[in-house]
């Protein structure tokens, strides 16, 4: 039976802290630090804007979560030099959305590279000028030996945009303990609908993982570059399978 994972759990497995945190930490926020997030349709996709960024913020993560049958998520992190540039305009364009879908957009604000966000802000928007198409019901089927998988389709970039945006597809195998913690991650790039991860089994045996049976999933993502920002699309995952040592 297929194990259903929430998008928030999937993004946590990928190493993103942003979507698993439903609210900001317990730190006190002064009135001057209240941040408003707006999203509006732009010719290139969706334009995000912040009315204020406190000087102490060192990282901002943005996340789009689609609703409906084409459930998928997009995430990006802005920090370092990119954050300094972003603070001047407080605006960001995301073209990698599917027209007609309703997205919940959340911004998470961090004082450092660890710990809970200091603050979060959310809004919703229905995409109208997006360049992305994620086929409804896209599937990822494992082979009989559970050493490879095949996608039913790739997400698509529409029109002339496919010649403009750099795209890189990856898969990640997450081997998980009973408490849902990830004890091993194996990630590789791929160009075809079918890919093989048999070499993972040799690698995990060298990681001093205890003998036993573990739950495992395969996730597929796309990475798109636009205007000095890197967006990661999480668009499907396999059914649960058992990895035995």
N, C-alpha and C positions, 0 to 999 in steps of 0.2 A: 504494500500500500504506500502511495506516495506521501512523503512527509511534507506538510505545508509549512513554509517558513515565511515570516513577515519580512517586508522590505527592510524594516529597521534591523532585524536580526542579520539579514544578508549583508547589509552595509557594515555592521559591526564585525562580521567575520572577515570582511575585506580590510579591516584595520581602521575604518573611519569611525570616530567617536560620535560624530554629529547627530545622526538620526536616531541613535539608540537613547539619546538623552531627551526626555520629553519636556524638561523644564530646566531653567537655569539653576545654578547652585544656590546655597544659602547665604551668599555674601550680600551685604547691604548695598543697594543701588541708590545713589543720590539722585535728586530730581534732575540735575544737569546731565546725568548719564542715561536718561530714558531715550531709547532709540526707536524710531519709526521706520518701517520697511514698506515700500510701495512697489507694485509691479504693474507695468503697462505695456500694451502692444507697441512694438517698434517695427520699422521696415525689415530689420534683420532678424526679428524674433520677439523676445521679451526683454524689456529694459527694467532692471532692478535699481532702486535708488534708496539711499539711507539719508535721513535728515540730520544725522549727527553720528560721529565716531569719537568716543572718548580717547584722549591721548594715550592712556595706559593699555589700550587694546593692541595686541601683537599678532593676532591671527583672526581672520573671519572666514567661516565656512558657510557656503550656500548649498541648499539642497532643494531639489524639485522632486515631489512624489506624485506620480500620476494616479488617477482614480479610474475604476472601471476595468473592462476586460483586458486592456493593454497595460496592465500594471507594470511600471518600471520606475527607476529612479535615476537622477542625475546629481552629481556632487562635484564641488570644486572647493579648493582652499586658497586663500589669498594671504600671503605673509611676506616678510622681508621687503625687498625692493618693490615688488609688485604691490604690497600693501601701502607703501609710502606713496606710490603713484595713485592708487585707488583713493586714498584719503583726500586727494586734491579734487576729484570729481564726485566721489561717493556714488558712482553709477557703474553698472556692469550689464553687458549684453549677453544673453544666452540664446543662440539660434537653434539649439538641439532639442526641439520640442515637437510633438505631434499635434497638428491642427485639430481643433475640436475637442481635445481632452482637457479636463479640469485638473490643474496642478495646485497642490499645496506647496508654497515656497516658504522656507525657513532659513533665517540667518542666525548663526551662532557666533558669539564673540568671546575670545579667550585673552587672558592676560599673559599666557605663556604657552609652551608647546605641550604641557601636561595639565591634567586636572579637568574639572567640570567647566563648562562655559560660564562666564560671568553673567551673561544675559542672552536672551534669544527673542526673536521677533518673527511673526508669521503673517502671511497673507495668501490669497488665492487668486488665480487667473485662469481663463480659458485661452489656450494658445490659438493664434490666428495666422501668424506668419512664420511658423516653424519649418525647419528643413529636415526633420527626422520623421521616419515612419517605422514603427515597431509592429510587425504583423501580429494580429490578434491570435492568441493561442499558440505562439511559437513554442516549440518543444525541444528538449534535449534528451536524447535516448542513449542509455548506456549499452555497450556491447555485452555479449554473454559472459565474458571473463572479467568484466568491470575494470578494464584497463584502457578504455577509450570511450568516446561518445560522438554522437552525430547530431547537429542542429538541423531543424526543419527549414530554417531560413535565417538570413542575416537581417538585422535592421538595415534600413535604406536611408541614404541622404538624397534629398530630392533635387531635381533639375540641375542647373549649373553648379550648385553648391558642392556636388561630389568632386568637382575639380578644384575646389577652393580649400576645403577643409582636409587637414591631414587626419587620417583615421588609423587606429591600431587596435586590433581585437586581441583579447587575452582570455584565458580560462584559468580558474583557480580551483584546486581540490582542497577542501578543508576536512581534516580528520579531527573528530570531536569526541570529547569525554562525555560521560552521562550528564554532567552539569552544564552542558552546552559550551564549555570552554574549548577553544581551539588548541590542540596540542601539536599540530603540524599543518603548515600551509605550503602548497606547491603551485607555483604560478608560471605560466609560459605564454608566449604569443602564438598566434596561429593565423593562417590565411585561408584555410578551407573549412567547409562545413563539418568535416570529420577530423578529429584530432586524437592523438594517442598520449596517454600519461603513464604507460607501463614503467618508465624509468623512475617514477616516484617511489615505487615499492622498495627499490634498492636504497634510495636516499633515506627513507624514513627508518630503515633498519639500522642506519648509522647514527641515529639521533638519540639513542638510549631510551627509547619509548618502551614502557613496560609491556610484557606479553599479554595479549588479550584481544577482545573483539571491540572495535570502535565504529561508531557511526561516521559516515562520510558523505559529502555532497560535492558536485561539480557546479561551479558558477561561471557564467560567461559575461564579459564586459566589452565595451568599446571605449576607446579614449580619443577625444576630439580636441584639437587645438584651435583656438580662435582668439585673436586680439590679445596675445600674451597670457591667455588663460587656458588651463587644461581641464576639460570636463570629463568625468568618467560616468558612463552609462552602465547600469546594472540591469540586464534585460531578461535573463531566465536562469533557472537552476534545474539540476537533475533530480530524480527521485533519490531518496535515501538508499545507500547501500552499506554493507558491512565490510570493513577492512580488518583482517585478522593477522596478528603477529604471533 
